[in-house]
């Protein structure tokens, strides 16, 4: 009777083990790592060992003090500990986001903890089953660990440095980095080293322990955008605003350069033979940096040719002192004589008198937003506009500027200050790069000394300009300060002021 009962129990155990194995086999197909590893350990290793232990203990009636059952108990305890470690690992990583702390935990680190847990637990199981004192073993193990650690200190250093890299994540696979003198794209990160592919397609292996001592520059983080600075020198004859405009257009037209952030072009330095400009712009990715740099530099050459801007090379230029001839050529090229000839103020002049004014004039440049002069400034000269435009402003109510008109090529401004020496009645601000011919008191004085009747012609022209300005002021009177008085035109008084100012 007892034999039948025992056989039935054995059958129940074997049947339960078979069903458990089938269920685990089906379940493991729907699980991901490491949960699948834990289920395989339970079904393929732990469950069969439990069945074997049951059969040896219950069917074969082997004594539990025998070597066989002690050995099996020890193995069974170690396997149970390993299965428990795998289960804890699976639960820890279950539904862990990649960017979370659990998702970023290195699998190697979890494996080390699991192994440490199994080794310590296995020693405890061994001591409990075999009734042994492990103190000598632990002492030996401690000394051996010290020797082992000294022998593998470089390897262990790489291991822990690799773990620190994984946790800190200064870069990831695919990033462009500079580590020491090495620049390349990260190919692989493991427990011992990092592999980088350089631009020359060479693979460099960097030990993790070395990375911990080097300065790491990540070109791909926090954004793939990368700022690029390029310095180029241009001729002193080229207006800076024109050069900056050209470089901005070239940067925006270069493939790989992004429009946001907007390119920043700066006048950097006045060199020995060039004005140096710094072009700072962003590219979409660090990888094609050399190609984009080459493309930008090539496009600058063609753009400079189109704009008529020269890129000097290192030479020593010897200048002769024939400055007047050079100035005369420049004025002729700019058409200054024709502009002066067409100006209303100088319309009554003879050709020789007009040439005399042009010869005594000086070419001046003003950048965009610069003031040619401001309201209230002293000055005994006028400007004839050669190129560009300027906004003529007066101070309105509350100190705010009020725009009167816009002047351009051929227009004259500042004649009242030239002929009477009084302060400026308005301000002139450049709307773009402006080039003007400056005519001073000395050039006019020679004409008036030889032909005083020119005063009447100048007064007539100035009177018309003053009346026009008075009409503009009238239109803007609501914006003017209360203390500002309308300008009254008195031609006789104006003639007397001109004669007195020039000593005639």
C-alpha positions as CSV (number, residue, x, y, z in Angstrom):
1,X,0.0,0.0,0.0
2,X,2.8,2.3,0.9
3,X,4.6,1.5,-2.3
4,X,1.6,2.4,-4.4
5,X,1.2,5.7,-2.5
6,X,4.9,6.6,-3.1
7,X,4.7,5.7,-6.8
8,X,1.6,7.9,-7.2
9,X,3.3,10.9,-5.5
10,X,6.3,10.4,-7.8
11,X,4.0,10.4,-10.8
12,X,2.4,13.6,-9.6
13,X,5.8,15.3,-9.2
14,X,6.9,14.2,-12.7
15,X,3.6,15.3,-14.2
16,X,3.8,18.7,-12.5
17,X,7.4,19.1,-13.6
18,X,6.4,18.3,-17.2
19,X,3.5,20.7,-17.2
20,X,5.7,23.4,-15.7
21,X,8.3,22.9,-18.4
22,X,5.7,23.1,-21.2
23,X,4.2,26.3,-19.7
24,X,7.6,27.9,-19.4
25,X,8.5,26.8,-23.0
26,X,5.4,28.6,-24.3
27,X,5.9,31.6,-22.0
28,X,9.5,32.2,-23.0
29,X,8.5,32.9,-26.6
30,X,6.6,36.0,-25.5
31,X,9.2,37.4,-23.2
32,X,12.1,39.7,-23.9
33,X,15.6,39.5,-22.4
34,X,16.4,39.3,-19.5
35,X,13.0,37.9,-18.4
36,X,13.4,35.1,-20.9
37,X,16.7,34.1,-19.3
38,X,15.1,33.9,-15.9
39,X,12.3,31.6,-17.2
40,X,14.7,29.4,-19.1
41,X,16.8,29.0,-15.9
42,X,13.7,28.0,-13.9
43,X,12.4,25.5,-16.5
44,X,15.6,24.0,-18.0
45,X,17.9,23.9,-14.9
46,X,16.2,24.5,-11.6
47,X,13.1,22.4,-12.2
48,X,15.0,19.3,-13.4
49,X,17.4,19.6,-10.5
50,X,14.4,19.7,-8.1
51,X,13.0,16.6,-9.7
52,X,16.3,14.7,-9.5
53,X,16.6,15.7,-5.8
54,X,13.1,14.4,-5.2
55,X,13.7,11.1,-6.8
56,X,17.1,10.6,-5.0
57,X,15.5,11.5,-1.7
58,X,12.1,9.9,-1.9
59,X,12.4,7.1,-4.5
60,X,16.0,5.9,-4.1
61,X,16.0,6.7,-0.4
62,X,19.5,8.0,-0.5
63,X,20.7,9.4,2.8
64,X,20.9,13.2,3.0
65,X,24.2,12.9,4.6
66,X,25.6,11.1,1.6
67,X,28.1,12.8,-0.7
68,X,25.6,12.6,-3.7
69,X,22.8,14.4,-2.0
70,X,25.1,16.9,-0.4
71,X,26.7,17.7,-3.7
72,X,23.3,17.9,-5.4
73,X,22.0,20.1,-2.6
74,X,24.9,22.4,-3.0
75,X,24.4,22.7,-6.8
76,X,20.7,23.1,-6.3
77,X,21.2,26.0,-3.8
78,X,23.7,27.8,-6.1
79,X,21.3,27.4,-9.1
80,X,18.4,28.7,-7.0
81,X,20.5,31.7,-6.1
82,X,21.3,32.3,-9.7
83,X,17.7,32.0,-10.7
84,X,16.8,34.4,-8.0
85,X,19.4,36.9,-9.3
86,X,18.1,36.6,-12.9
87,X,14.5,37.2,-11.6
88,X,15.6,40.3,-9.7
89,X,17.4,41.6,-12.8
90,X,14.4,41.0,-15.0
91,X,12.1,42.8,-12.5
92,X,14.6,45.7,-12.2
93,X,14.7,46.2,-16.0
94,X,11.0,45.6,-16.6
95,X,9.4,48.5,-18.5
96,X,12.6,50.7,-18.0
97,X,12.8,53.7,-20.3
98,X,16.1,54.1,-22.1
99,X,16.7,57.5,-20.6
100,X,15.8,56.6,-17.1
101,X,18.3,55.5,-14.4
102,X,17.2,51.9,-14.7
103,X,17.5,51.9,-18.5
104,X,21.0,53.4,-18.4
105,X,22.3,50.9,-15.9
106,X,25.0,48.8,-17.6
107,X,24.1,45.2,-18.1
108,X,27.7,44.3,-17.2
109,X,27.3,46.0,-13.8
110,X,24.1,44.0,-13.2
111,X,26.0,40.8,-14.2
112,X,28.8,41.6,-11.8
113,X,26.4,42.2,-8.9
114,X,24.6,38.9,-9.8
115,X,27.9,37.0,-9.8
116,X,28.9,38.5,-6.5
117,X,25.6,37.6,-5.0
118,X,25.8,34.0,-6.3
119,X,29.4,33.5,-5.1
120,X,28.7,34.8,-1.6
121,X,25.4,32.9,-1.4
122,X,27.1,29.8,-2.8
123,X,29.7,29.9,-0.1
124,X,27.0,30.2,2.6
125,X,25.1,27.2,1.0
126,X,28.4,25.2,0.9
127,X,29.1,26.0,4.6
128,X,25.5,25.0,5.6
129,X,25.4,21.8,3.6
130,X,28.9,20.5,4.4
131,X,29.1,21.9,7.9
132,X,32.4,23.6,7.1
133,X,34.1,26.6,8.7
134,X,35.0,29.0,5.9
135,X,37.3,31.3,7.8
136,X,40.5,29.9,6.4
137,X,38.9,29.9,2.9
138,X,37.9,33.6,3.3
139,X,41.3,34.5,4.4
140,X,42.8,32.8,1.5
141,X,40.2,34.3,-0.8
142,X,41.1,37.8,0.6
143,X,44.8,37.4,0.0
144,X,44.1,35.9,-3.4
145,X,41.8,38.8,-4.3
146,X,44.5,41.2,-3.4
147,X,47.0,39.5,-5.7
148,X,44.4,39.1,-8.4
149,X,43.5,42.7,-8.2
150,X,47.2,43.9,-8.4
151,X,47.7,41.6,-11.4
152,X,44.6,42.9,-13.2
153,X,44.6,46.5,-12.0
154,X,44.8,47.9,-15.6
155,X,41.9,45.7,-16.7
156,X,39.8,46.5,-13.6
157,X,40.6,50.2,-14.1
158,X,39.3,50.0,-17.6
159,X,36.3,48.2,-16.3
160,X,35.3,50.7,-13.7
161,X,36.2,53.6,-16.1
162,X,33.9,52.0,-18.6
163,X,31.1,51.8,-16.1
164,X,31.6,55.5,-15.2
165,X,31.4,56.4,-18.9
166,X,28.2,54.5,-19.3
167,X,26.6,56.3,-16.3
168,X,28.0,59.7,-17.1
169,X,27.4,59.4,-20.8
170,X,29.7,62.2,-22.1
171,X,29.1,60.8,-25.6
172,X,27.3,57.9,-27.4
173,X,27.8,55.8,-30.5
174,X,27.7,58.0,-33.6
175,X,28.9,61.3,-31.9
176,X,31.8,63.3,-33.2
177,X,34.3,63.8,-30.4
178,X,37.7,65.0,-29.7
179,X,39.6,63.0,-27.0
180,X,43.1,64.4,-26.5
181,X,44.5,64.7,-30.0
182,X,42.1,62.2,-31.6
183,X,39.1,63.5,-33.5
184,X,36.5,61.1,-35.0
185,X,33.1,59.4,-34.8
186,X,32.4,57.0,-31.9
187,X,32.0,53.5,-33.3
188,X,31.8,51.3,-30.2
189,X,31.7,51.6,-26.4
190,X,32.4,48.6,-24.2
191,X,33.7,47.7,-20.8
192,X,37.4,48.0,-21.8
193,X,37.7,50.7,-24.4
194,X,36.1,53.1,-26.9
195,X,36.7,52.7,-30.6
196,X,36.8,55.9,-32.8
197,X,36.8,56.2,-36.6
198,X,38.8,59.2,-37.7
199,X,38.3,61.2,-40.9
200,X,41.0,59.2,-42.5
201,X,38.8,56.1,-41.8
202,X,41.4,54.8,-39.3
203,X,40.1,53.0,-36.3
204,X,41.7,54.1,-33.0
205,X,41.0,52.1,-29.7
206,X,41.2,54.3,-26.6
207,X,41.4,52.5,-23.2
208,X,38.6,53.6,-20.8
209,X,41.2,54.4,-18.1
210,X,42.8,56.9,-20.5
211,X,39.5,58.5,-21.2
212,X,39.0,59.3,-17.5
213,X,42.2,61.5,-17.7
214,X,41.5,63.3,-21.0
215,X,39.4,66.3,-21.9
216,X,36.5,65.1,-23.9
217,X,34.9,67.5,-26.5
218,X,31.6,66.4,-27.9
219,X,30.8,68.1,-31.2
220,X,27.4,66.4,-31.5
221,X,26.0,67.3,-28.0
222,X,23.8,69.0,-26.8
223,X,23.0,69.8,-30.5
224,X,24.4,68.6,-33.8
225,X,24.8,72.2,-34.8
226,X,28.5,73.3,-34.8
227,X,29.8,76.8,-34.9
228,X,32.6,77.6,-37.4
229,X,35.0,80.6,-37.5
230,X,36.9,81.6,-40.6
231,X,39.2,84.6,-40.8
232,X,39.8,86.2,-44.2
233,X,41.6,89.4,-45.1
234,X,40.4,92.0,-47.7
235,X,41.8,95.1,-49.1
236,X,41.8,98.4,-47.2
237,X,40.0,99.9,-50.2
238,X,36.9,97.8,-49.6
239,X,34.2,99.3,-47.3
240,X,33.7,97.1,-44.3
241,X,29.9,97.1,-44.6
242,X,30.2,95.9,-48.2
243,X,32.6,93.1,-47.2
244,X,30.3,92.0,-44.4
245,X,27.3,92.0,-46.7
246,X,29.2,89.8,-49.2
247,X,30.4,87.3,-46.6
248,X,26.9,87.0,-45.1
249,X,25.4,86.3,-48.6
250,X,28.2,83.7,-49.2
251,X,27.6,82.0,-45.9
252,X,23.9,81.7,-46.4
253,X,24.4,80.3,-49.9
254,X,26.9,77.6,-48.8
255,X,25.3,74.1,-48.5
256,X,25.4,72.9,-44.9
257,X,25.3,76.4,-43.3
258,X,22.0,77.0,-41.4
259,X,20.3,80.4,-41.4
260,X,19.4,80.2,-37.7
261,X,21.4,81.2,-35.8
262,X,22.1,83.9,-38.4
263,X,25.7,84.3,-39.6
264,X,27.7,86.9,-37.6
265,X,30.4,88.7,-39.7
266,X,32.7,91.0,-37.7
267,X,35.6,93.3,-38.6
268,X,38.3,91.6,-36.6
269,X,41.6,93.3,-37.1
270,X,43.6,95.9,-39.1
271,X,46.5,93.9,-40.3
272,X,49.8,94.9,-42.1
273,X,48.2,94.7,-45.5
274,X,44.6,93.7,-45.0
275,X,41.5,94.3,-42.9
276,X,40.7,90.9,-41.3
277,X,37.1,89.8,-41.0
278,X,35.8,86.9,-38.9
279,X,33.0,84.9,-40.3
280,X,31.1,83.0,-37.6
281,X,28.2,80.7,-38.6
282,X,26.7,77.4,-37.8
283,X,26.7,74.2,-39.8
284,X,24.1,71.4,-39.5
285,X,26.6,68.7,-38.6
286,X,30.3,68.5,-37.6
287,X,31.0,65.6,-40.0
288,X,31.2,67.6,-43.3
289,X,33.1,70.5,-41.6
290,X,36.1,70.3,-44.0
291,X,33.9,70.2,-47.1
292,X,31.8,73.1,-46.0
293,X,34.9,75.2,-45.1
294,X,36.4,74.5,-48.5
295,X,33.1,75.3,-50.3
296,X,32.7,78.6,-48.3
297,X,36.3,79.7,-49.0
298,X,35.9,78.9,-52.8
299,X,32.7,80.9,-53.0
300,X,34.3,83.9,-51.2
301,X,36.8,84.1,-54.1
302,X,34.1,84.3,-56.7
303,X,32.0,86.6,-54.7
304,X,34.9,89.0,-54.2
305,X,35.5,89.1,-57.9
306,X,31.8,90.0,-58.5
307,X,31.9,92.7,-55.9
308,X,35.2,94.1,-57.1
309,X,36.9,93.5,-53.7
310,X,40.5,92.3,-53.8
311,X,42.1,89.7,-51.4
312,X,45.7,90.9,-51.0
313,X,48.6,88.6,-50.6
314,X,51.6,89.3,-48.4
315,X,53.6,91.9,-50.3
316,X,55.3,95.2,-49.6
317,X,53.8,98.1,-51.6
318,X,55.9,101.2,-52.2
319,X,53.7,104.3,-52.6
320,X,54.9,107.4,-54.4
321,X,53.9,110.9,-53.1
322,X,51.8,111.8,-56.1
323,X,48.7,111.9,-54.0
324,X,46.9,114.7,-55.9
325,X,47.1,112.8,-59.1
326,X,45.7,109.7,-57.4
327,X,42.9,111.7,-55.8
328,X,42.1,113.4,-59.1
329,X,41.8,110.0,-60.8
330,X,39.5,108.7,-58.0
331,X,37.2,111.8,-58.3
332,X,37.1,111.3,-62.1
333,X,36.2,107.7,-61.7
334,X,33.5,108.5,-59.2
335,X,32.0,111.2,-61.5
336,X,32.3,113.9,-58.9
337,X,32.6,116.7,-61.5
338,X,29.3,115.7,-63.1
339,X,27.5,115.5,-59.8
340,X,28.8,118.9,-58.7
341,X,28.0,120.3,-62.2
342,X,24.3,119.2,-61.8
343,X,23.8,120.4,-58.3
344,X,21.4,123.4,-58.0
345,X,23.8,125.3,-55.7
346,X,26.7,125.2,-58.2
347,X,24.6,125.6,-61.4
348,X,25.8,129.2,-62.0
349,X,29.5,128.3,-61.9
350,X,31.7,128.2,-65.0
351,X,33.4,124.9,-65.9
352,X,36.8,126.1,-64.6
353,X,35.2,127.2,-61.3
354,X,33.4,123.9,-61.0
355,X,36.7,122.0,-61.5
356,X,38.3,124.2,-58.9
357,X,35.7,123.1,-56.3
358,X,36.2,119.4,-57.3
359,X,40.0,119.6,-57.0
360,X,39.7,121.1,-53.5
361,X,37.1,118.5,-52.4
362,X,37.9,115.5,-50.3
363,X,36.3,112.1,-50.6
364,X,34.8,110.7,-47.4
365,X,33.1,107.5,-46.5
366,X,30.4,106.8,-43.9
367,X,29.0,103.4,-42.8
368,X,25.4,102.6,-42.5
369,X,23.8,104.2,-39.4
370,X,26.7,106.7,-39.0
371,X,26.0,110.4,-38.7
372,X,27.6,112.7,-41.3
373,X,26.9,115.4,-38.8
374,X,24.4,116.1,-36.0
375,X,22.1,119.0,-35.3
376,X,23.9,121.7,-33.4
377,X,27.4,120.7,-34.7
378,X,29.8,123.4,-35.9
379,X,31.2,123.2,-39.3
380,X,32.3,125.3,-42.3
381,X,31.9,122.7,-45.1
382,X,29.2,121.0,-47.1
383,X,28.7,117.5,-48.6
384,X,27.9,116.5,-52.2
385,X,26.5,113.0,-52.2
386,X,28.3,110.6,-54.6
387,X,26.7,107.3,-53.6
388,X,24.3,106.0,-51.0
389,X,21.5,107.8,-49.2
390,X,21.1,109.7,-45.9
391,X,18.1,110.5,-43.8
392,X,17.8,114.2,-42.8
393,X,16.4,114.6,-39.3
394,X,15.4,117.3,-36.9
395,X,14.7,117.0,-33.2
396,X,11.0,116.8,-32.5
397,X,8.8,116.9,-29.5
398,X,10.1,114.9,-26.6
399,X,13.6,114.8,-28.1
400,X,12.6,112.2,-30.7
401,X,14.1,112.6,-34.2
402,X,11.7,113.6,-37.0
403,X,12.6,112.6,-40.6
404,X,12.4,115.5,-43.1
405,X,13.7,114.0,-46.3
406,X,16.1,111.6,-47.9
407,X,19.1,112.8,-49.9
408,X,21.1,110.8,-52.5
409,X,23.7,111.1,-55.3
410,X,23.9,114.7,-56.6
411,X,22.2,116.3,-53.6
412,X,24.0,118.9,-51.4
413,X,23.7,119.3,-47.7
414,X,25.3,121.7,-45.2
415,X,25.5,124.8,-47.3
416,X,24.3,127.1,-44.5
417,X,27.2,126.0,-42.3
418,X,29.6,126.5,-45.2
419,X,28.5,130.0,-46.2
420,X,27.6,131.4,-42.7
421,X,29.5,129.3,-40.2
422,X,26.4,128.7,-38.1
423,X,25.6,125.5,-36.3
424,X,23.8,122.7,-38.2
425,X,20.0,123.0,-38.3
426,X,19.5,119.2,-38.9
427,X,21.2,115.8,-38.6
428,X,22.2,113.6,-41.5
429,X,22.3,109.8,-40.8
430,X,23.5,107.3,-43.4
431,X,20.8,104.8,-44.5
432,X,23.5,102.7,-46.2
433,X,27.2,103.0,-46.9
434,X,27.6,106.6,-48.1
435,X,30.4,108.3,-50.1
436,X,30.5,112.1,-50.3
437,X,32.7,114.9,-51.6
438,X,33.5,117.4,-48.8
439,X,33.7,121.0,-50.0
440,X,35.3,123.4,-47.5
441,X,35.3,127.1,-46.9
442,X,38.7,127.5,-48.7
443,X,37.4,126.3,-52.0
444,X,34.5,128.7,-52.0
445,X,36.6,131.6,-50.7
446,X,38.7,131.6,-53.8
447,X,35.7,131.8,-56.1
448,X,34.0,134.7,-54.1
449,X,37.2,136.7,-54.1
450,X,37.4,136.6,-57.9
451,X,33.7,136.9,-58.6
452,X,31.6,138.3,-55.7
453,X,28.4,138.3,-57.8
454,X,28.3,134.5,-57.2
455,X,26.9,135.5,-53.8
456,X,23.6,136.3,-55.4
457,X,23.5,133.0,-57.2
458,X,24.3,131.1,-54.0
459,X,21.8,133.1,-52.0
460,X,19.0,132.4,-54.5
461,X,19.7,128.7,-54.4
462,X,20.0,128.6,-50.7
463,X,16.8,130.7,-50.3
464,X,14.9,128.1,-52.4
465,X,16.3,125.3,-50.2
466,X,15.4,127.1,-47.0
467,X,11.9,127.7,-48.2
468,X,11.6,124.0,-49.0
469,X,12.9,123.1,-45.6
470,X,10.5,125.6,-44.0
471,X,7.6,123.8,-45.8
472,X,8.8,120.5,-44.5
473,X,9.1,121.8,-41.0
474,X,5.6,123.2,-41.2
475,X,4.3,119.8,-42.1
476,X,6.0,118.3,-39.1
477,X,5.4,121.2,-36.7
478,X,3.2,118.9,-34.4
479,X,6.3,116.8,-33.8
480,X,8.6,119.8,-33.1
481,X,9.5,121.1,-29.7
482,X,7.6,124.2,-28.7
483,X,10.7,126.3,-28.5
484,X,11.7,125.6,-32.0
485,X,11.1,128.7,-34.1
486,X,10.2,128.7,-37.8
487,X,13.0,129.7,-40.1
488,X,12.4,133.1,-41.8
489,X,14.2,133.7,-45.1
490,X,15.7,137.2,-45.4
491,X,17.9,137.2,-48.5
492,X,19.5,140.7,-47.8
493,X,20.5,139.6,-44.3
494,X,21.8,136.3,-45.7
495,X,24.0,138.2,-48.2
496,X,25.5,140.3,-45.4
497,X,26.2,137.2,-43.3
498,X,28.1,135.5,-46.2
499,X,30.2,138.6,-46.9
500,X,31.0,139.0,-43.2
501,X,31.9,135.3,-42.8
502,X,34.2,135.4,-45.9
503,X,35.6,138.8,-45.1
504,X,34.5,140.4,-48.3
